[in-house]
């Protein structure tokens, strides 16, 4: 605990086109990387099969989302297709102050907002599939959307992929375990950066 109090918490932001596998990697990271906590986003979309309110997302109405956004309770928010997504501000800022590390699975719009607001406390990771053919196959395997919806997601994915140079790290997600090892290496390296130490921190006390 002493080492963690010696620095501020880190916001690890993972973004990717839909279907690239960022949610799978993020969930695995939360289970296997010690000291990494989930930031649970708000969304106005309905839960997908297997999703649990309060664990995967906080599912809220459009009215409740708007109320929280206008009250300044969201650190970032974005409109994606027909739904809104946002990150609650208070848990994030408590974690940074306490030296706890948070993992955020958010889109490019949200990542840009967080980088502006918490520039010194973020590490950003972009995830891409090995190819767009693989991405299309993954989206179709879900079986949750029409051909038109899949085509719309693929076009958006091509647009979003251009954003990867804005990020600190890039992971090509060909195989989950290897991607997880790379993410774990990023977390370990960021935790050791001298720039993250609190002002006045002294490694030796005698």
C-alpha positions in Angstrom: 0.0 0.0 0.0 2.9 2.4 0.8 4.1 2.2 -2.8 0.7 3.0 -4.2 0.3 6.0 -1.9 3.6 7.3 -3.3 1.9 8.2 -6.6 -1.4 9.3 -7.9 -3.8 6.7 -9.4 -3.7 6.1 -13.2 -6.6 6.1 -15.6 -6.0 3.3 -18.1 -8.2 4.0 -21.2 -8.8 1.2 -23.6 -10.5 2.1 -26.9 -11.2 0.2 -30.1 -13.6 -0.1 -33.0 -16.7 -2.2 -32.1 -15.8 -5.9 -32.4 -12.0 -5.5 -31.9 -12.2 -7.3 -28.6 -11.5 -4.5 -26.1 -14.2 -5.5 -23.7 -13.0 -9.1 -23.6 -9.4 -8.0 -22.9 -10.5 -5.4 -20.3 -12.6 -8.0 -18.4 -9.7 -10.4 -18.4 -7.3 -7.7 -17.2 -9.5 -6.8 -14.3 -9.4 -10.4 -13.2 -5.7 -11.0 -13.7 -3.9 -7.7 -13.0 -3.6 -6.9 -9.3 -4.8 -3.5 -8.2 -6.7 -2.7 -11.4 -10.3 -1.6 -10.8 -13.2 -1.2 -13.2 -14.9 2.1 -13.9 -18.5 1.3 -14.6 -20.0 3.6 -17.3 -23.6 4.9 -17.7 -25.5 4.1 -20.8 -28.9 4.7 -22.2 -28.9 1.5 -24.3 -30.6 -1.6 -23.1 -28.6 -4.5 -21.6 -27.3 -7.2 -24.0 -27.6 -10.8 -23.2 -25.5 -11.7 -20.1 -24.9 -8.0 -19.1 -25.6 -7.1 -15.5 -26.7 -3.7 -14.3 -24.0 -2.1 -12.0 -21.3 -4.6 -13.2 -21.1 -4.1 -17.0 -22.9 -0.7 -17.1 -25.3 1.4 -15.1 -28.3 1.3 -17.4 -30.3 4.5 -17.1 -33.0 6.4 -19.0 -32.3 9.3 -21.4 -33.7 11.7 -18.8 -31.5 10.4 -16.0 -28.4 10.6 -18.3 -29.2 14.1 -19.3 -29.7 15.1 -15.6 -26.4 13.7 -14.6 -24.6 15.3 -17.6 -26.1 18.7 -16.9 -25.2 18.5 -13.2 -21.5 18.0 -14.1 -21.5 14.4 -12.7 -19.8 12.9 -15.8 -16.1 13.1 -16.5 -16.8 12.4 -20.2 -19.7 11.4 -22.3 -20.5 10.6 -25.9 -23.3 9.7 -28.2 -22.7 6.5 -30.1 -25.2 5.5 -32.8 -28.5 5.8 -30.9 -27.3 5.6 -27.3 -25.4 7.8 -24.8 -22.4 6.6 -22.7 -20.6 8.4 -19.9 -18.1 8.0 -17.0 -19.1 9.1 -13.5 -16.7 11.7 -12.3 -16.6 11.2 -8.5 -15.3 7.6 -8.4 -12.6 8.4 -10.9 -11.3 11.4 -9.0 -11.4 9.5 -5.7 -9.3 6.7 -7.3 -6.7 9.2 -8.6 -6.4 10.9 -5.3 -6.1 7.6 -3.4 -3.5 6.1 -5.7 -5.8 3.5 -7.1 -5.7 2.5 -10.8 -8.9 2.4 -12.9 -9.5 0.7 -16.3 -11.9 2.4 -18.6 -13.4 0.7 -21.7 -14.6 3.8 -23.6 -14.8 5.1 -27.1 -12.6 7.6 -28.9 -14.8 10.7 -28.1 -14.7 9.9 -24.4 -11.0 9.2 -24.4 -10.3 12.6 -26.0 -12.3 14.3 -23.3 -10.5 12.5 -20.5 -7.1 13.2 -21.9 -8.0 16.9 -21.9 -9.2 16.9 -18.3 -6.7 14.4 -16.8 -3.7 14.7 -19.0 -1.1 13.8 -16.4 -3.1 10.8 -15.0 -4.0 8.9 -18.1 -2.4 6.1 -20.2 -4.2 5.3 -23.4 -4.3 2.0 -25.3 -5.9 1.4 -28.7 -6.9 -2.1 -29.7 -7.2 -3.2 -33.4 -8.1 -6.6 -34.9 -5.6 -8.2 -37.2 -7.7 -7.2 -40.2 -11.0 -5.7 -41.2 -12.0 -9.1 -42.6 -11.5 -10.5 -39.1 -13.5 -7.6 -37.6 -16.4 -8.3 -39.9 -16.4 -12.0 -39.0 -16.4 -11.1 -35.3 -19.4 -8.7 -35.7 -21.4 -11.2 -37.7 -20.7 -14.0 -35.1 -22.4 -11.9 -32.5 -25.7 -12.4 -34.3 -27.3 -9.5 -32.6 -27.6 -7.0 -35.4 -28.9 -6.8 -39.0 -26.7 -6.7 -42.1 -27.3 -3.0 -42.3 -26.3 -2.5 -38.7 -23.1 -4.5 -39.2 -22.2 -2.5 -42.3 -22.7 0.7 -40.4 -20.4 -0.5 -37.6 -17.8 -1.6 -40.2 -17.8 1.9 -41.8 -17.5 3.5 -38.3 -14.6 1.1 -37.5 -12.7 2.2 -40.6 -13.1 5.8 -39.5 -12.2 5.1 -35.8 -9.1 3.1 -36.7 -7.5 6.3 -38.0 -7.4 7.6 -34.4 -4.8 5.1 -33.2 -1.8 7.6 -33.5 -3.5 9.7 -30.8 -2.9 6.9 -28.3 0.1 6.0 -26.2 0.0 2.3 -27.0 -1.4 0.0 -29.8 -2.3 -3.7 -29.3 -3.1 -5.8 -32.3 -5.6 -8.3 -30.9 -4.9 -11.5 -32.7 -5.0 -13.7 -29.7 -6.5 -12.8 -26.3 -3.8 -14.2 -24.0 -1.0 -12.4 -25.9 -3.0 -9.2 -25.9 -3.6 -9.5 -22.2 0.2 -10.0 -21.6 0.9 -6.8 -23.5 -1.7 -4.9 -21.6 -0.2 -6.2 -18.3 3.2 -5.0 -19.5 1.8 -1.5 -20.2 0.3 -1.3 -16.7 3.5 -2.4 -15.1 5.6 0.1 -17.0 3.2 3.0 -16.3 3.2 2.3 -12.6 7.0 2.7 -12.5 7.1 6.1 -14.2 8.9 8.6 -12.1 6.6 11.3 -13.5 3.7 9.7 -11.6 5.2 10.0 -8.2 3.7 12.5 -5.8 5.6 15.8 -5.2 7.9 15.3 -2.3 8.0 11.5 -2.6 11.3 10.1 -1.2 12.3 6.5 -2.1 14.6 6.4 1.0 13.5 7.5 4.4 16.8 7.0 6.2 
